[in-house]
Amino acid sequence: MKRIISLFLVLIMILSMAACSRNDDEVKTAVSVEEIKKPEYKSGQTITLKVYNWGEYISDGSEDSLDVNAAFEEYFNTNRSSLYGGAKVKVEYSTYPTNEDMYSKLKNSAVAYDIVVPSDYMIEKLKNEGMLFSFDTSTLSNYKNIPESFKKAYYDENNEYSVPYTYGMMGVIYNKEIVDKNDIYDEDNKKTWGLLWNEKYKNNILQFNNPRDAFATAMYWKGLNVNSTDPDEWDKALELLKEQKPLLQGYVNDEIFNKMKTESAAIAPYFVGDFLTMAEEEENLDFYYPDEGVNYFVDAMCIPSCSQNPHIAKEYINFMIGETAAVANAMYIGYASPNSAVINSEEYIEAMNEYAYEGENGEGAYELLYNYTPDVVNAAYDSLYPGEISPACYRSFDPDIQTHVNTLWEDLKISGSTELWVHILSIAIVVAVVAYAGYSIYIRKKRSRDYRMRDKQKMLEKRTKALENAQKPTE
């Protein structure tokens, strides 16, 4: 038994060492990649580079696209292998659905990932918890492709933990055949988030199935700061979402694609890159950025502090921001690119112009993606909220606010609905019926057993009496 316990403890230690999390008493700053001695790789050795990314978020060779992971393997094995003792590299690629899932996997899993692609606020969280390696981005030959406007961001002020991969903005998708165009404007003739609260379209409206984005739609609409540390502001947003809930067809994430493309829903908040993909298959869909404000996100490549191959991870990042891979990824993903080699690529611009989308003013997909840039968004917020942290980009929550928002979200999902009571009542009735049926069966069996025992006793008494009578002497 002691041996089993010892083996179990060893296993726990191994899992703890492999995870990217650090103890609270350790310094919350990861060591630099450049300070780490490069492992002694051997000729003929195959190095597995573990890349962890969002689903459908890389050019993978499908639909005549370039398989950028395979291209990196070929590039490294041909041009960089000699710098790593002649070793070869093989990319092991896996995906996650949300930032929070990725964070949990890094925090608790025994898998040592070499590359992750979190969003801005999650990068800030990972950095603050010492879960990322820092590295010298100036040594990346392709880092010149990243514009200054995407450097020194709030989540990475010294450009040492991340390299931008893609970015996008949130807005409203609607079906032009179902939604009256006048309804997308408010009384001041501005495009509004209020369409998501329009009772005319009850049961035709979708909402994000995650608290960060769902709360944001309400907060932008009413001028609340999505990075607020005041619980009262979040409480106000909750009341707005409760007002909206009876109008909704449902809370969705990936399901939005089928619902909007098949016209089973008419209005939804979502991201412009996904809209362009949907618009290719459904010409009745259109999109707008509400004038009350929108969120933009930046997803960036990072090296987790549990990486076993951080030097090769840098090679991967540098390759991905080179023109060939960056253009292929931008064309495949559909989101905007924070890469000048992409933005100025004739191949990319031509591909964007082939999208079926055409806006009301004749703008195409390229203009929709790039005319409304983070600089424009931030400038708008600076005028609305002078001296405050711009709410255009999500910030990492402090623990108390995170707990409060999670509690509000749970409250929203169960409140204002008779469905919960219907389920409880139904369960109670089923339990009662099952209990009554079980009791009835028990009583019937008990009675049957009692009858059998009674009949058996009578039969025994009858046989005993007959035997006694047979043994009596005859006169």
MARTI-266030 format. One line per field, with one value per residue (C-alpha): chain; residue number from 1; residue in one letter; x, y, z. Coordinates in nm, 3 decimals, padded with zeros to 5 digits. Layout:
<sites>
lumlum: (A|...);
kevo: (NUM|...);
vextor: (a|...);
X: (X|...);
Y: (Y|...);
Z: (Z|...);
</sites>
This chain:
<sites>
lumlum: (A|A|A|A|A|A|A|A|A|A|A|A|A|A|A|A|A|A|A|A|A|A|A|A|A|A|A|A|A|A|A|A|A|A|A|A|A|A|A|A|A|A|A|A|A|A|A|A|A|A|A|A|A|A|A|A|A|A|A|A|A|A|A|A|A|A|A|A|A|A|A|A|A|A|A|A|A|A|A|A|A|A|A|A|A|A|A|A|A|A|A|A|A|A|A|A|A|A|A|A|A|A|A|A|A|A|A|A|A|A|A|A|A|A|A|A|A|A|A|A|A|A|A|A|A|A|A|A|A|A|A|A|A|A|A|A|A|A|A|A|A|A|A|A|A|A|A|A|A|A|A|A|A|A|A|A|A|A|A|A|A|A|A|A|A|A|A|A|A|A|A|A|A|A|A|A|A|A|A|A|A|A|A|A|A|A|A|A|A|A|A|A|A|A|A|A|A|A|A|A|A|A|A|A|A|A|A|A|A|A|A|A|A|A|A|A|A|A|A|A|A|A|A|A|A|A|A|A|A|A|A|A|A|A|A|A|A|A|A|A|A|A|A|A|A|A|A|A|A|A|A|A|A|A|A|A|A|A|A|A|A|A|A|A|A|A|A|A|A|A|A|A|A|A|A|A|A|A|A|A|A|A|A|A|A|A|A|A|A|A|A|A|A|A|A|A|A|A|A|A|A|A|A|A|A|A|A|A|A|A|A|A|A|A|A|A|A|A|A|A|A|A|A|A|A|A|A|A|A|A|A|A|A|A|A|A|A|A|A|A|A|A|A|A|A|A|A|A|A|A|A|A|A|A|A|A|A|A|A|A|A|A|A|A|A|A|A|A|A|A|A|A|A|A|A|A|A|A|A|A|A|A|A|A|A|A|A|A|A|A|A|A|A|A|A|A|A|A|A|A|A|A|A|A|A|A|A|A|A|A|A|A|A|A|A|A|A|A|A|A|A|A|A|A|A|A|A|A|A|A|A|A|A|A|A|A|A|A|A|A|A|A|A|A|A|A|A|A|A|A|A|A|A|A|A|A|A|A|A|A|A|A|A|A|A|A|A|A|A|A|A|A|A|A|A);
kevo: (1|2|3|4|5|6|7|8|9|10|11|12|13|14|15|16|17|18|19|20|21|22|23|24|25|26|27|28|29|30|31|32|33|34|35|36|37|38|39|40|41|42|43|44|45|46|47|48|49|50|51|52|53|54|55|56|57|58|59|60|61|62|63|64|65|66|67|68|69|70|71|72|73|74|75|76|77|78|79|80|81|82|83|84|85|86|87|88|89|90|91|92|93|94|95|96|97|98|99|100|101|102|103|104|105|106|107|108|109|110|111|112|113|114|115|116|117|118|119|120|121|122|123|124|125|126|127|128|129|130|131|132|133|134|135|136|137|138|139|140|141|142|143|144|145|146|147|148|149|150|151|152|153|154|155|156|157|158|159|160|161|162|163|164|165|166|167|168|169|170|171|172|173|174|175|176|177|178|179|180|181|182|183|184|185|186|187|188|189|190|191|192|193|194|195|196|197|198|199|200|201|202|203|204|205|206|207|208|209|210|211|212|213|214|215|216|217|218|219|220|221|222|223|224|225|226|227|228|229|230|231|232|233|234|235|236|237|238|239|240|241|242|243|244|245|246|247|248|249|250|251|252|253|254|255|256|257|258|259|260|261|262|263|264|265|266|267|268|269|270|271|272|273|274|275|276|277|278|279|280|281|282|283|284|285|286|287|288|289|290|291|292|293|294|295|296|297|298|299|300|301|302|303|304|305|306|307|308|309|310|311|312|313|314|315|316|317|318|319|320|321|322|323|324|325|326|327|328|329|330|331|332|333|334|335|336|337|338|339|340|341|342|343|344|345|346|347|348|349|350|351|352|353|354|355|356|357|358|359|360|361|362|363|364|365|366|367|368|369|370|371|372|373|374|375|376|377|378|379|380|381|382|383|384|385|386|387|388|389|390|391|392|393|394|395|396|397|398|399|400|401|402|403|404|405|406|407|408|409|410|411|412|413|414|415|416|417|418|419|420|421|422|423|424|425|426|427|428|429|430|431|432|433|434|435|436|437|438|439|440|441|442|443|444|445|446|447|448|449|450|451|452|453|454|455|456|457|458|459|460|461|462|463|464|465|466|467|468|469|470|471|472|473|474|475);
vextor: (m|k|r|i|i|s|l|f|l|v|l|i|m|i|l|s|m|a|a|c|s|r|n|d|d|e|v|k|t|a|v|s|v|e|e|i|k|k|p|e|y|k|s|g|q|t|i|t|l|k|v|y|n|w|g|e|y|i|s|d|g|s|e|d|s|l|d|v|n|a|a|f|e|e|y|f|n|t|n|r|s|s|l|y|g|g|a|k|v|k|v|e|y|s|t|y|p|t|n|e|d|m|y|s|k|l|k|n|s|a|v|a|y|d|i|v|v|p|s|d|y|m|i|e|k|l|k|n|e|g|m|l|f|s|f|d|t|s|t|l|s|n|y|k|n|i|p|e|s|f|k|k|a|y|y|d|e|n|n|e|y|s|v|p|y|t|y|g|m|m|g|v|i|y|n|k|e|i|v|d|k|n|d|i|y|d|e|d|n|k|k|t|w|g|l|l|w|n|e|k|y|k|n|n|i|l|q|f|n|n|p|r|d|a|f|a|t|a|m|y|w|k|g|l|n|v|n|s|t|d|p|d|e|w|d|k|a|l|e|l|l|k|e|q|k|p|l|l|q|g|y|v|n|d|e|i|f|n|k|m|k|t|e|s|a|a|i|a|p|y|f|v|g|d|f|l|t|m|a|e|e|e|e|n|l|d|f|y|y|p|d|e|g|v|n|y|f|v|d|a|m|c|i|p|s|c|s|q|n|p|h|i|a|k|e|y|i|n|f|m|i|g|e|t|a|a|v|a|n|a|m|y|i|g|y|a|s|p|n|s|a|v|i|n|s|e|e|y|i|e|a|m|n|e|y|a|y|e|g|e|n|g|e|g|a|y|e|l|l|y|n|y|t|p|d|v|v|n|a|a|y|d|s|l|y|p|g|e|i|s|p|a|c|y|r|s|f|d|p|d|i|q|t|h|v|n|t|l|w|e|d|l|k|i|s|g|s|t|e|l|w|v|h|i|l|s|i|a|i|v|v|a|v|v|a|y|a|g|y|s|i|y|i|r|k|k|r|s|r|d|y|r|m|r|d|k|q|k|m|l|e|k|r|t|k|a|l|e|n|a|q|k|p|t|e);
X: (00.000|00.284|00.441|00.119|00.092|00.453|00.395|00.083|00.276|00.547|00.280|00.131|00.476|00.531|00.194|00.262|00.600|00.455|00.176|00.246|00.119|00.350|00.324|00.196|00.523|00.723|00.803|00.521|00.758|00.861|01.227|01.338|01.385|01.723|01.838|01.763|02.034|01.929|01.882|02.138|01.931|02.074|02.096|01.803|01.600|01.237|01.123|00.749|00.639|00.301|00.084|-00.247|-00.481|-00.847|-01.053|-01.068|-00.792|-00.507|-00.459|-00.454|-00.444|-00.820|-01.005|-00.680|-00.521|-00.158|-00.089|00.125|00.222|00.356|00.527|00.696|00.819|00.969|01.125|01.275|01.400|01.564|01.695|01.716|01.784|02.162|02.123|01.959|02.207|02.049|01.718|01.391|01.065|00.709|00.413|00.148|-00.154|-00.460|-00.744|-00.954|-01.296|-01.241|-00.966|-01.086|-01.057|-00.704|-00.615|-00.750|-00.554|-00.231|-00.298|-00.383|-00.275|00.038|00.072|00.361|00.249|00.507|00.276|-00.063|-00.270|-00.473|-00.667|-00.542|-00.702|-00.597|-00.238|-00.241|-00.369|-00.116|00.167|00.069|00.056|00.402|00.268|00.449|00.811|00.935|01.147|01.332|01.097|01.364|01.555|01.265|01.352|00.984|00.886|00.923|00.591|00.403|00.287|00.367|-00.005|-00.005|00.304|00.331|-00.026|-00.165|-00.127|00.238|00.380|00.741|00.669|00.825|00.549|00.350|00.341|00.004|-00.159|-00.497|-00.760|-01.128|-01.424|-01.772|-02.091|-02.443|-02.536|-02.890|-03.105|-03.203|-03.516|-03.656|-03.524|-03.650|-03.339|-03.485|-03.476|-03.096|-03.097|-03.191|-03.378|-03.055|-03.018|-02.718|-02.668|-02.747|-02.708|-03.072|-03.180|-03.103|-03.377|-03.641|-03.963|-04.069|-03.816|-03.899|-03.773|-03.561|-03.274|-02.960|-02.717|-02.362|-02.343|-02.057|-02.070|-01.786|-01.943|-02.309|-02.262|-02.063|-02.358|-02.569|-02.288|-02.191|-02.557|-02.602|-02.256|-02.122|-01.753|-01.691|-01.376|-01.553|-01.446|-01.777|-02.017|-02.314|-02.237|-02.243|-02.570|-02.722|-02.609|-02.763|-03.103|-03.076|-02.995|-03.290|-03.515|-03.373|-03.403|-03.777|-03.705|-03.427|-03.439|-03.134|-02.778|-02.527|-02.163|-02.070|-02.437|-02.480|-02.343|-02.623|-02.897|-02.812|-02.726|-03.050|-03.254|-03.385|-03.273|-03.255|-03.036|-02.717|-02.412|-02.091|-01.753|-01.696|-01.463|-01.728|-01.990|-01.790|-01.775|-02.152|-02.224|-02.052|-02.336|-02.629|-02.660|-02.941|-02.709|-02.561|-02.346|-02.289|-02.075|-02.301|-02.213|-02.239|-01.909|-01.772|-01.516|-01.204|-00.979|-00.620|-00.509|-00.134|00.120|00.285|00.527|00.394|00.641|00.592|00.728|00.997|01.116|01.097|01.376|01.198|00.874|01.039|01.126|00.759|00.638|00.884|00.771|00.402|00.449|00.639|00.442|00.367|00.225|00.059|-00.124|-00.238|-00.371|-00.547|-00.718|-00.826|-00.943|-01.126|-01.035|-00.825|-00.448|-00.210|00.061|00.170|00.290|-00.068|-00.241|-00.025|-00.034|-00.193|-00.283|-00.466|-00.647|-00.762|-00.889|-01.082|-01.240|-01.373|-01.597|-01.967|-02.027|-02.107|-02.209|-02.475|-02.211|-02.046|-01.765|-01.629|-01.484|-01.144|-01.297|-01.527|-01.226|-00.980|-01.167|-01.276|-00.944|-00.849|-00.702|-01.040|-01.221|-00.984|-01.008|-01.387|-01.369|-01.115|-01.366|-01.649|-01.450|-01.168|-00.906|-01.045|-00.910|-01.054|-01.331|-01.281|-01.053|-01.129|-00.903|-00.831|-01.077|-00.957|-01.075|-01.361|-01.515|-01.464|-01.656|-01.929|-01.974|-01.983|-02.253|-02.458|-02.430|-02.558|-02.842|-02.931|-02.941|-03.189|-03.390|-03.704|-03.806|-04.080|-03.882|-03.687|-04.007|-04.160|-03.857|-03.865|-04.237|-04.198|-03.919|-04.125|-04.422|-04.205|-04.045|-04.389|-04.525|-04.222|-04.241|-04.613|-04.562|-04.281|-04.491|-04.786|-04.568|-04.424|-04.772|-04.896|-04.596|-04.632|-05.001|-04.933|-04.667|-04.902|-05.178|-04.939|-04.820|-05.181|-05.284|-04.975|-05.055|-05.415|-05.297|-05.049|-05.317|-05.553|-05.290|-05.200|-05.564|-05.610|-05.301|-05.428|-05.764|-05.595|-05.395|-05.703|-05.805|-06.125|-06.409);
Y: (00.000|00.240|00.171|00.262|00.585|00.672|00.619|00.832|01.116|01.098|01.122|01.430|01.593|01.525|01.674|01.980|02.035|02.005|02.257|02.623|02.757|02.882|02.898|03.222|03.283|03.275|03.587|03.659|03.706|03.424|03.389|03.507|03.253|03.405|03.319|02.951|02.723|02.558|02.180|01.950|01.823|01.532|01.470|01.261|01.348|01.451|01.740|01.768|02.131|02.150|02.432|02.513|02.747|02.835|02.606|02.697|02.950|02.853|02.784|02.404|02.300|02.262|02.439|02.483|02.681|02.652|02.412|02.654|02.400|02.166|02.465|02.550|02.192|02.200|02.544|02.448|02.107|02.260|02.591|02.586|02.226|02.272|02.530|02.262|01.977|01.845|01.768|01.778|01.930|01.797|02.021|01.870|02.096|02.101|02.349|02.505|02.679|02.966|03.160|03.019|02.659|02.730|02.890|02.593|02.350|02.544|02.574|02.212|01.989|01.777|01.876|02.119|02.342|02.543|02.797|02.939|03.214|03.387|03.711|04.039|04.025|03.663|03.749|04.005|03.742|03.478|03.731|03.848|03.489|03.406|03.159|03.302|03.317|03.660|03.680|03.935|04.020|04.241|03.925|03.810|03.898|03.937|04.151|04.453|04.347|04.437|04.803|05.036|05.068|04.704|04.735|04.841|04.733|04.745|04.368|04.371|04.719|04.623|04.387|04.091|03.835|03.826|03.884|03.983|03.710|03.854|04.099|04.168|04.371|04.295|04.427|04.324|04.077|04.101|03.961|04.236|04.048|04.026|04.334|04.681|04.886|05.180|04.968|04.956|05.331|05.501|05.830|06.020|05.838|05.640|05.268|05.104|04.791|04.853|04.634|04.339|04.461|04.534|04.351|04.342|04.064|03.850|03.491|03.600|03.742|03.558|03.652|03.545|03.245|03.386|03.659|03.880|03.946|03.927|04.189|04.402|04.438|04.586|04.800|04.953|05.026|05.223|05.379|05.156|05.067|04.699|04.717|04.869|04.774|04.901|04.610|04.846|04.896|04.520|04.499|04.757|04.553|04.242|04.413|04.500|04.139|04.022|04.256|04.109|03.743|03.696|03.825|03.578|03.264|03.148|03.198|03.075|03.063|02.852|02.771|03.122|03.011|02.767|02.976|03.289|03.112|02.910|03.219|03.051|03.369|03.727|03.926|03.842|04.012|03.861|03.928|04.079|03.801|03.537|03.754|03.762|03.382|03.361|03.624|03.405|03.154|03.382|03.702|03.841|03.897|04.238|04.383|04.713|04.856|05.026|05.391|05.354|05.164|04.820|04.581|04.486|04.198|04.111|03.748|03.701|03.419|03.351|03.096|02.930|02.895|02.516|02.501|02.238|02.399|02.778|02.852|02.659|02.828|03.160|03.014|02.921|03.270|03.436|03.208|03.281|03.659|03.623|03.726|03.378|03.227|03.550|03.604|03.241|03.264|03.596|03.465|03.146|03.294|03.597|03.832|04.145|04.111|04.319|04.259|04.515|04.240|04.116|04.452|04.554|04.218|04.233|03.864|03.931|04.243|04.058|03.770|04.011|04.175|03.837|03.815|03.834|04.108|04.461|04.728|04.993|05.242|04.994|04.898|04.545|04.300|04.473|04.810|04.652|04.495|04.783|05.114|05.078|05.009|04.994|05.344|05.476|05.289|05.412|05.772|05.752|05.623|05.882|06.149|05.972|05.882|06.137|06.037|05.685|05.349|05.286|05.025|04.930|04.642|04.397|04.408|04.121|04.112|04.133|03.824|03.999|04.140|03.807|03.629|03.893|03.872|03.491|03.506|03.755|03.534|03.232|03.446|03.555|03.202|03.081|03.397|03.535|03.200|02.956|02.678|02.607|02.566|02.352|02.124|02.109|02.036|01.773|01.603|01.610|01.453|01.184|01.108|01.087|00.860|00.633|00.624|00.544|00.278|00.126|00.134|-00.026|-00.305|-00.359|-00.376|-00.616|-00.839|-00.824|-00.910|-01.189|-01.329|-01.303|-01.483|-01.756|-01.799|-01.809|-02.065|-02.270|-02.264|-02.372|-02.652|-02.764|-02.756|-02.952|-03.217|-03.241|-03.291|-03.554|-03.736|-03.725|-03.863|-04.142|-04.245|-04.273|-04.639|-04.758|-04.889);
Z: (00.000|00.088|-00.250|-00.429|-00.229|-00.312|-00.683|-00.662|-00.496|-00.762|-01.032|-00.865|-00.852|-01.222|-01.314|-01.100|-01.262|-01.612|-01.554|-01.628|-01.297|-01.023|-00.647|-00.496|-00.313|-00.638|-00.837|-01.083|-01.375|-01.607|-01.699|-02.043|-02.321|-02.395|-02.041|-02.092|-02.223|-02.547|-02.496|-02.653|-02.943|-03.144|-03.516|-03.633|-03.323|-03.383|-03.165|-03.106|-03.094|-02.919|-03.053|-02.877|-03.068|-03.123|-03.344|-03.715|-03.653|-03.882|-04.252|-04.251|-04.616|-04.655|-04.938|-05.133|-04.850|-04.743|-04.457|-04.257|-03.990|-04.258|-04.422|-04.094|-04.054|-04.402|-04.343|-04.007|-04.117|-04.425|-04.295|-03.915|-03.820|-03.816|-03.538|-03.324|-03.359|-03.679|-03.506|-03.699|-03.583|-03.593|-03.502|-03.275|-03.314|-03.085|-03.027|-02.752|-02.762|-02.515|-02.338|-02.009|-02.130|-02.248|-01.915|-01.719|-01.936|-01.885|-01.513|-01.443|-01.730|-01.754|-02.121|-02.178|-02.463|-02.656|-02.823|-02.719|-02.884|-02.610|-02.633|-02.490|-02.144|-02.099|-02.195|-01.914|-01.672|-01.778|-01.759|-01.413|-01.287|-01.421|-01.677|-01.981|-02.090|-02.188|-02.503|-02.710|-02.997|-03.158|-03.253|-03.472|-03.831|-03.927|-03.628|-03.857|-04.009|-03.690|-03.704|-03.414|-03.338|-03.224|-03.007|-02.643|-02.577|-02.224|-02.188|-02.303|-02.257|-02.336|-02.628|-02.447|-02.394|-02.717|-03.092|-03.250|-03.461|-03.560|-03.440|-03.488|-03.374|-03.253|-03.408|-03.506|-03.779|-03.912|-04.190|-04.434|-04.546|-04.192|-04.011|-04.102|-04.176|-03.981|-03.665|-03.658|-03.580|-03.253|-03.206|-03.276|-03.609|-03.484|-03.530|-03.201|-02.990|-02.902|-03.195|-02.967|-02.732|-02.999|-02.905|-03.270|-03.325|-03.024|-03.064|-03.360|-03.152|-03.039|-02.761|-02.676|-02.447|-02.242|-01.976|-02.107|-02.447|-02.341|-02.068|-02.312|-02.551|-02.270|-02.128|-02.463|-02.532|-02.211|-02.184|-01.905|-01.889|-01.971|-01.759|-01.461|-01.108|-00.971|-00.902|-00.939|-01.310|-01.363|-01.170|-01.405|-01.705|-01.551|-01.535|-01.904|-01.991|-01.781|-01.981|-02.300|-02.201|-02.285|-02.637|-02.709|-02.912|-02.722|-02.600|-02.857|-02.957|-03.259|-03.324|-03.460|-03.798|-03.876|-03.719|-03.917|-04.243|-04.238|-04.140|-03.826|-03.646|-03.772|-03.528|-03.341|-03.195|-03.329|-03.484|-03.827|-03.947|-03.881|-04.050|-04.373|-04.371|-04.318|-04.583|-04.841|-04.801|-04.715|-04.919|-04.704|-04.407|-04.328|-04.052|-03.869|-03.590|-03.332|-03.276|-02.896|-02.907|-02.986|-02.852|-03.040|-02.947|-03.030|-03.021|-02.996|-02.995|-02.659|-02.513|-02.193|-01.909|-01.923|-02.279|-02.331|-02.655|-02.609|-02.859|-03.134|-03.028|-03.119|-03.461|-03.505|-03.409|-03.647|-03.930|-03.867|-03.897|-04.223|-04.531|-04.672|-04.354|-04.235|-04.565|-04.575|-04.218|-04.277|-04.590|-04.414|-04.082|-04.220|-03.936|-03.974|-03.963|-03.744|-04.002|-04.263|-04.497|-04.510|-04.531|-04.828|-05.004|-05.350|-05.320|-04.994|-05.117|-05.428|-05.216|-04.991|-05.294|-05.403|-05.097|-05.181|-04.923|-05.037|-04.785|-04.827|-04.945|-05.179|-04.938|-04.965|-04.715|-04.704|-04.613|-04.355|-04.183|-04.201|-04.222|-03.859|-03.689|-03.319|-03.353|-03.467|-03.190|-02.920|-03.043|-03.020|-02.662|-02.558|-02.655|-02.471|-02.160|-02.123|-01.868|-01.824|-01.937|-02.280|-02.258|-02.622|-02.530|-02.248|-01.946|-01.709|-01.415|-01.060|-00.863|-00.682|-00.999|-01.178|-00.901|-00.906|-01.284|-01.273|-01.004|-01.206|-01.514|-01.322|-01.189|-01.542|-01.679|-01.414|-01.339|-01.497|-01.636|-01.541|-01.703|-01.385|-01.181|-01.452|-01.439|-01.058|-01.054|-01.327|-01.137|-00.817|-00.994|-01.153|-00.817|-00.653|-00.925|-00.910|-00.530|-00.537|-00.801|-00.598|-00.282|-00.463|-00.597|-00.248|-00.092|-00.361|-00.315|00.063|00.046|-00.201|00.029|00.330|00.136|00.032|00.390|00.513|00.252|00.324|00.698|00.634|00.407|00.671|00.940|00.716|00.643|01.011|01.107|00.836|00.960|01.315|01.207|01.013|01.320|01.550|01.630|01.470|01.691);
</sites>
